[in-house]
Each structure stands twice: as C-alpha cells, then as structure tokens.
Amino acid sequence: MTTMEMQQEILRIKRKKNICILAHAYQSQDIWEVADYIGDSFGLCKNAQRSDAETVLMCGVRFMAETVKILSPDKRVLLSHPDAGCPMAEQISREDLIEIKKQYPGHAVVAYINTTAELKTECDVCVTSSSAPSIIRKMPEEKILFIPDCNLGSWIAKQIPDKEFAFIHGGCPTHARITKEEVEAARRAHPNAKLLVHPECRPEVTALADFAGSTTEIMTYAQKSEADEFIIGTENSIVQHLQFSCLDKRFYPLSKTCICQNMKATTLADVLHCVDGTGGEVIEMDAATMDAARRSIDAMLAYGG
C-alpha cells in the first residue's frame, strides 16, 4: 500500500465503524491527515467527550488515552501503540507521591496533565501548560507542590511570585536535552528568526526565548506572527507541521535531538490495524481509580482550565 492508499482505507473503516481518531500534535503528518481532531492532550480529550463515536483511538501516549477514558468512561478507548508511554508521566509512582506529600504539609498538590491516572488520584488539581498560571493564581492555597516537571514548574512560579512553590526533580527528558549552547548556535545561524520554546525546556533555554508556551500556543504564535522565520524549541514534528501550514515562512529545529521516541512509536500502519480491529490496546481502568483521578481534572475545570 502507498501512504495515500493506507490513509483512504483508514478513512473508509473509521466512517463505517464510527471511530473518532485523535492525533497529538507530535504525531507525524500522515497520521494528522486521517485524524478527526489534532492538538494538545487535554484538548483532544475534551473533543473525544463531545464526539458521538463509541470508539476513540488516541494516537499519542498512554496517559493521554487514560485521560480520555476518565472523561469518557462509557466509550471504548484505544491506544495506538501499546509501548507508547511517557517517561515524565512515569517518573514517580502513587506510593512515591504519598511519601513526598508528607514532606510538604500544607501544600496543595498540582499535577501536570502529563501524569498517570494512578498519580492523579493523589493530587488536588490537574493543569495543562497553558492553563497552569491562571488556575494556580485562583487557588486559595499559598503553598504549591507542583509535579512532575520542575522546568515547567519554575516557569509557572516566576509568573506567580506571591505563592510558595516546591518541586520534585522530574521533567520531560526530550525537552530537557535542549541546551543554552544550542540556542546560541541557532541564533547565530538564523539571526532574524523568532525563538519559540516549550516551558518544559530548561530555565536557561526558556529565558532566551521570544515566546514560551504550549505546543498549540507555539503553533498559533507562528501562524499569526508577521515574522517569517522561526526557531522551534519543542518536538521536531512541529517544524514539519508548521511548514505544511505556512509555506511562506521558514522553520528551523532548535535541536536535532528533540524527538520523542514514544510519540514516534505510532505509525500509519498502526492506525490502520487499530481501526480494522487487529491492533492497538483497549484502555481499561477500575472505577475507583477513574473516579479518584477525575477529581483533580474536575477541579481544573472548576477553576476555568
């Protein structure tokens, strides 16, 4: 099969079976083209909720599929590749967090959406990279234990100096690989380009950016900006996607190593196998875990996240 033939077969089957396909922004362009919704993890979960499809296929990583299941417990949820995990989401266990919380009495536990369902059961509020500052400002607690990404946490803390933050040593290994030296080299190579980075990058990288924000915010900034050159400091698939959407602009990866192997685990053939019933993994969780994990997500929504 050619790429186009495989895409046409996926589209035919998903219409016949009423399957909703979600593609995270870090998936490849050929997968984007067969998806019903594209975006950041939580936005995809909300779209799955609104869909009338009984089956939802998450082309992303495990915690994203778990979040879809938590918000849509009556739907059949598939993960496109069983081995597609998230190192950041899996850095600490529920048992670890229970012990960590004892060290920070009086702190509200704020969990980045990039956490497992099990970990969310021990958290007070869940946030996305774009919603975190506004949500934490609205929280009555003055002391915040932010997990698991200390880079994202420090970026948030700088915007909310009147609150006290505590962090654990965790984060996204893909974004954390980007160095200040790579920023300096990219600036020399492309002196007229705007530098756009994800706040999961190290603080010394984020500090040098023209804009820091979520993946969706980075793409929106580049699409709307009057500038015509951009250095992209997030997963390198975004460079390709922006090239497709903005042919009149130029995009350069900040680092050649900013590649998420877990996101790249899913191929177009995996998507085909999922919709034809021969691949993927059905996400199953017990009701108690889903209910406990959902409390932190509901708290986020209550704060306007």
VOGU-3710 file (C-alpha; in Angstrom, 3 decimals, decimal comma):
1> mttmemqqei> 0,000/0,000/0,000  1,077/3,562/-0,630  0,633/6,207/2,059  -2,430/7,578/0,272  -3,987/4,123/-0,138  -3,469/3,368/3,543  -4,992/6,725/4,512  -8,022/6,107/2,309  -8,560/2,686/3,894  -8,334/4,178/7,405
11> lrikrkknic> -10,863/6,852/6,490  -13,222/4,261/4,976  -13,110/1,985/8,025  -13,389/4,736/10,637  -16,515/6,105/8,915  -18,045/2,619/8,691  -17,333/1,859/12,373  -17,872/5,420/13,680  -14,396/5,665/15,222  -13,062/9,022/16,410
21> ilahayqsqd> -9,314/9,387/15,776  -7,334/11,744/17,991  -3,808/12,743/16,956  -1,483/14,524/19,343  0,479/17,394/17,811  3,694/15,343/17,951  2,346/12,658/15,623  3,528/12,611/12,013  1,798/14,465/9,198  0,413/11,304/7,575
31> iwevadyigd> -1,423/10,497/10,823  -2,638/14,084/11,194  -4,335/13,788/7,818  -6,629/10,931/8,934  -7,455/12,337/12,374  -10,748/13,898/13,417  -9,023/16,119/15,963  -5,433/17,314/16,370  -3,939/19,144/19,326  -2,593/19,015/22,867
41> sfglcknaqr> -3,555/16,149/25,133  -6,356/17,726/27,159  -7,947/19,443/24,181  -8,128/16,070/22,455  -9,795/14,521/25,499  -12,457/17,226/25,502  -13,117/16,647/21,806  -13,496/12,924/22,484  -16,119/13,750/25,123  -18,115/15,745/22,589
51> sdaetvlmcg> -17,862/13,107/19,862  -20,799/10,750/19,268  -18,367/7,938/18,402  -18,494/4,873/20,635  -14,827/4,080/19,974  -11,995/6,586/20,359  -8,471/5,967/19,090  -5,735/8,004/20,787  -2,657/8,399/18,610  -0,366/9,565/21,358
61> vrfmaetvki> 0,896/8,061/24,615  -0,654/6,100/27,466  -1,514/8,890/29,930  -3,452/10,636/27,159  -5,531/7,543/26,453  -6,124/7,168/30,199  -7,398/10,737/30,402  -9,769/10,091/27,501  -11,135/7,063/29,359  -11,502/9,034/32,614
71> lspdkrvlls> -13,535/11,746/30,885  -15,451/9,309/28,646  -15,853/6,140/30,745  -18,649/4,772/28,550  -16,542/4,902/25,377  -14,206/2,190/24,122  -10,756/3,802/24,153  -7,784/2,503/22,173  -4,113/3,425/22,479  -2,475/3,314/19,063
81> hpdagcpmae> 0,731/1,611/20,242  0,884/-0,398/23,499  4,514/0,616/24,139  3,893/4,354/23,759  4,446/5,620/27,284  5,672/8,935/28,670  8,895/8,938/30,739  7,812/12,094/32,562  4,399/10,678/33,467  6,023/7,544/34,830
91> qisredliei> 8,827/9,162/36,854  7,083/8,848/40,213  4,553/6,344/41,491  1,485/6,908/43,623  3,382/5,465/46,582  6,280/7,868/45,956  3,898/10,816/45,940  2,254/9,756/49,198  5,682/9,903/50,863  6,635/13,179/49,145
101> kkqypghavv> 3,424/14,828/50,364  4,467/14,111/53,959  7,498/16,347/53,417  5,305/19,277/52,316  2,405/19,625/54,782  0,005/22,392/53,884  0,885/22,278/50,176  -1,766/21,753/47,516  -0,587/19,151/45,010  -0,852/20,423/41,440
111> ayinttaelk> -0,288/17,775/38,775  0,700/18,470/35,207  -1,702/16,677/32,851  1,329/14,577/31,811  0,857/12,162/34,705  -0,605/8,696/35,035  -4,191/8,165/36,185  -2,859/6,456/39,317  -0,756/9,501/40,215  -3,686/11,867/39,654
121> tecdvcvtss> -5,611/10,052/42,384  -3,301/11,675/44,977  -3,444/15,197/43,509  -5,666/18,190/44,229  -5,724/19,908/40,845  -4,606/18,955/37,359  -3,278/21,591/34,914  -2,044/21,962/31,356  0,981/24,048/30,415  -1,298/26,791/29,089
131> sapsiirkmp> -3,838/26,794/31,937  -1,463/26,344/34,908  -0,679/30,019/35,686  -4,306/31,162/35,711  -5,511/28,142/37,704  -2,812/28,381/40,371  -3,482/32,107/40,796  -7,138/31,286/41,544  -6,350/28,572/44,073  -6,763/29,667/47,714
141> eekilfipdc> -3,682/27,734/48,852  -0,478/29,762/49,170  1,832/26,720/49,050  2,011/24,603/45,902  3,732/21,257/45,337  3,999/21,036/41,563  4,645/17,658/39,932  6,371/16,230/37,986  8,148/18,755/35,731  10,409/21,129/37,672
151> nlgswiakqi> 11,250/23,094/34,498  7,612/23,819/33,741  7,038/24,419/37,444  9,786/27,025/37,711  8,429/28,812/34,629  4,990/28,946/36,260  6,433/30,056/39,613  8,140/33,054/38,018  4,715/34,290/36,919  3,211/33,887/40,402
161> pdkefafihg> 5,802/35,339/42,831  3,289/35,695/45,677  2,962/31,919/46,119  5,461/29,426/47,517  6,388/26,545/45,232  8,030/23,205/45,858  9,162/20,818/43,122  10,499/17,335/42,639  13,353/16,609/40,250  11,355/15,459/37,239
171> gcptharitk> 10,515/16,530/33,742  10,455/15,755/30,037  13,777/14,172/29,000  13,190/15,163/25,375  12,808/18,888/26,098  15,432/18,818/28,848  18,080/17,754/26,323  17,961/21,171/24,667  20,873/23,325/25,830  21,715/27,011/26,049
181> eeveaarrah> 24,593/26,344/23,646  22,126/25,079/21,049  20,124/28,288/21,456  23,243/30,371/20,866  24,166/28,320/17,787  20,641/28,601/16,369  20,626/32,371/16,933  23,912/32,691/15,047  22,618/30,572/12,170  19,245/32,366/11,978
191> pnakllvhpe> 19,692/35,858/13,458  16,343/37,142/12,192  14,273/34,216/13,452  11,953/34,288/16,454  12,727/31,647/19,073  9,620/29,784/20,297  10,057/27,194/23,055  8,020/24,919/25,271  8,333/25,658/29,021  9,306/22,023/29,598
201> crpevtalad> 12,735/23,198/28,403  15,406/24,122/30,930  15,009/27,589/32,534  18,165/28,903/30,858  16,656/27,981/27,467  13,201/29,376/28,173  14,745/32,636/29,426  16,254/33,282/25,988  13,038/32,709/24,033  10,927/35,324/22,276
211> fagstteimt> 7,897/33,250/23,285  7,314/30,305/25,609  4,085/28,349/25,623  2,291/25,083/24,965  2,621/23,285/21,649  -0,684/24,695/20,428  0,309/28,190/21,563  3,654/27,904/19,744  1,908/26,915/16,521  -0,680/29,685/16,846
221> yaqkseadef> 2,038/32,266/17,545  3,982/31,247/14,432  0,895/31,173/12,230  -0,292/34,621/13,323  3,070/36,350/13,603  4,209/38,839/10,982  7,716/37,383/11,253  8,729/34,921/8,557  11,445/32,863/10,293  11,170/30,793/13,466
231> iigtensivq> 13,377/28,549/15,553  11,162/25,893/17,130  12,112/24,648/20,597  9,795/21,687/21,010  9,334/18,236/19,470  10,650/18,427/15,936  7,461/17,201/14,274  6,098/20,710/14,901  8,661/22,074/12,445  7,183/19,857/9,737
241> hlqfscldkr> 3,574/20,665/10,612  4,254/24,400/10,526  5,955/24,025/7,153  2,749/22,457/5,822  0,522/25,191/7,235  2,773/28,196/6,499  4,527/27,685/3,186  5,535/31,343/3,042  7,528/31,068/6,296  10,694/29,228/7,340
251> fyplsktcic> 11,031/26,980/10,385  14,172/25,554/11,957  14,533/22,984/14,752  16,294/24,331/17,828  17,777/20,888/18,480  18,132/17,864/16,226  17,732/15,655/19,300  14,287/16,959/20,331  12,467/13,847/19,167  10,001/11,917/21,325
261> qnmkattlad> 10,559/8,249/20,563  7,323/7,303/22,314  5,312/9,555/20,009  7,215/8,188/17,035  6,296/4,617/18,037  2,906/5,028/16,336  2,928/4,610/12,563  0,206/4,986/9,967  0,093/1,181/9,727  -0,600/1,037/13,483
271> vlhcvdgtgg> -3,568/3,342/12,952  -4,876/1,055/10,203  -4,506/-2,012/12,425  -6,345/-0,225/15,231  -9,364/0,707/13,133  -9,579/-2,704/11,448  -9,559/-4,420/14,847  -6,166/-6,128/14,671  -4,016/-3,719/16,685  -3,793/-1,221/19,499
281> eviemdaatm> -4,631/-1,697/23,171  -8,003/-1,231/24,826  -7,594/1,016/27,882  -9,171/-0,489/30,978  -9,224/1,042/34,471  -11,215/0,247/37,566  -13,998/2,636/38,507  -12,361/3,658/41,790  -9,170/4,812/40,057  -11,089/6,684/37,389
291> daarrsidam> -13,294/8,438/39,940  -10,346/9,417/42,151  -8,269/10,622/39,191  -11,173/12,598/37,792  -11,414/14,751/40,926  -8,214/16,606/40,029  -9,430/17,098/36,451  -12,832/18,341/37,638  -11,017/20,783/39,941  -9,110/22,112/36,924
301> laygg> -12,349/22,639/35,043  -13,914/24,334/38,065  -11,047/26,851/38,040  -11,638/27,501/34,349  -8,950/25,271/32,893
//
